Amino acid sequence: MRRKWLCLFALFIFFISTSQIKAEPFALSIDDAIERALEQSISLLRSEIDLALSEYAASNLWSEIIPGFSLNAGMTILPSTPLFTDPGFTYNSDALSYNFTFGVSFTINPSVRASMERIELAYRTQLLNYEAAKTQLEIQVVREYLRLITRWDYLTILEENLEQSRERMELDRIARENGLLSELAWLNSQLSVETARYNLSDARSSYRNALEEFLFILGIDAGTEIIFFDDTDIVPRSFNAEQLILEHLPRRPDIIRHQQNIHRLELGESITTQNSRLPTLSFSTQWRGFSSPSSPMQRQGLRDPFADSLSATISLSIPLDSWIPGTRQNQNIRSAAAEVEKARLDLENAESAAGTRIRSLVSNLNNLNASLEIAQLRVDIALRTVEATEDAFRNGTVSYRELEDRRRDLTDARQRLLDGEFQYRSLLLDLAAELNIDWRVLIRPI
C-alpha cells in the first residue's frame, strides 16, 4: 500500500512539473516569426512547386527543337479468311506476317525562338510571383506581431486602470462606512471598477483570439504564451514622394508583372504572325522492316525472308490566308496586336495608381509624424498633471474625483499614443510593400 501511494505521489509530481514546463512562455522575435511563417505557409509551398516546374521548362529549351521519334511494331496473328461464307474459316499459318518501323520527323518552325522566350518569361513571372508572395507574407507577419505588442501594452494600461479604480473604491468604501460618501457616489465607484474589469476582460479575450490566430500561422501549439521583443523604435523620418516614385516605382512587382505581360503578348503576336505568314519546313524519314515472300504464291509465314525499306520526305508549307483581309487568320493577327495595346494602357494605369498610392502614404506618414509628437506631448503633460494632482490630493486641496479624472486623461493619452505608433509602423510597412523594398529599411533603419 505504501508503494502504491509513493507511485501516485510520483505521478502527481510528474504532471505538476510537465504542466509548469508547458506554461513557460516562449520567446519569439520578429525574424523568428517570419521564418516560422515562411516554413508553414501552404500557399508558398504550392508556389515553390509551380516555380520548380517553370524552372525545369526554362532550363530545357532544347525540347522545342528536338526531333520527334516514333517506333512501331506489328504482327498479323490471323490472316484474312472467310468466317461464314465458303469455303469457311481456315487458319493459314503461311499468311502470317510482321513489320516494324522507326521514324524521325523534324519541323523548322519560324516562331521557335519566340516560343523559347515565352517559356523563359513564364519562369521569370513565376519567380516574381513567388518573391512577391514571400514579401507580402513577411509584411503580414510583422504587422500582426506589432499589433499583438500594441494589444499587450493596452492590457498593461487597462490593468493599471483597474488597480487604480480598486484603490479608489477602497477609499470610497471607508468614506461610506464613516458616512462621508453618498450612496450615488459609492455606486459610481463600484461601477467604475466593474467597467474597468469589463474593459480588461474584453481586451484580454481579443488579445487571446488574435494570439491564437497568429500561433496557427506560425505552426505553434495553441495556448503557448509568447514573449515579444519590440526592437522597432519610432524614428521620425521625412519622405519625398516624387523621389521615391522615380527610384522605386519601376521595381514594383505589379509594374514588372504588367511589363512582362506586355512582353508575353508581344511574343504571342510574333508567334501568331510568323505561324500565319512565314513558310514552315518539315522533314521526315522512316525505316521499315517486314517479312517479304519470294513470290506471292510461295508464302512461308514468319519464315519469309526479311526485307526493309528507307524513305524520306521534305515539304515546305506556305500559308496564304492571313494575307487576305477579313480571313480568320488575319483577324487573329489583328486581335493579338490589339491585346498588346490594351496591355500598354493597363501598365500606364497601374503606374498612375501606384504613384497616387505612394503619394498618399507619404502624406499620411508625414502628417502622422507630427501627430505622434503631439501625442507624446499629451502623455508628458498628462503625466505631470497626475503627479501635481496627486500632491494636491495628499494636501487636501483637490478631490479624489479630480485625481481620477486626471488619471483617466493619462490613460487615454497613453492609448492614443499606442494607436498612433502602431498606425505609423503599419503605414511604414505599407510603404515598404508599395516600394518593393525590405521592410527592415523603414521599420528598423540602420
Secondary structure, 3 states (H helix, E strand, C coil): CHHHHHHHHHHHHHHHHHHHHHHCCEEECHHHHHHHHHHHCHHHHHHHHHHHHHHHHHCCHHHHCCCEEEEEEEEECCCCCCCCCCCCCCCCHHHCEEEEEEEEEEEECCCHHHHHHHHHHHHHHHHHHHHHHHHHHHHHHHHHHHHHHHHHHHHHHHHHHHHHHHHHHHHHHHHHHCCCCCHHHHHHHHHHHHHHHHHHHHHHHHHHHHHHHHHHHHCCCCCCCEEECCCCCCCCCCCCHHHHHHHHHHHCHHHHHHHHHHHHHHHHHHHHHHHHHCCEEEEEEEEEEEECCCCCCCCCHHHCCEEEEEEEEEEEECCCHHHCCCCHHHHHHHHHHHHHHHHHHHHHHHHHHHHHHHHHHHHHHHHHHHHHHHHHHHHHHHHHHHHHHHHHHHCCCCCHHHHHHHHHHHHHHHHHHHHHHHHHHHHHHHHHHHHCCCHHHHHCCC
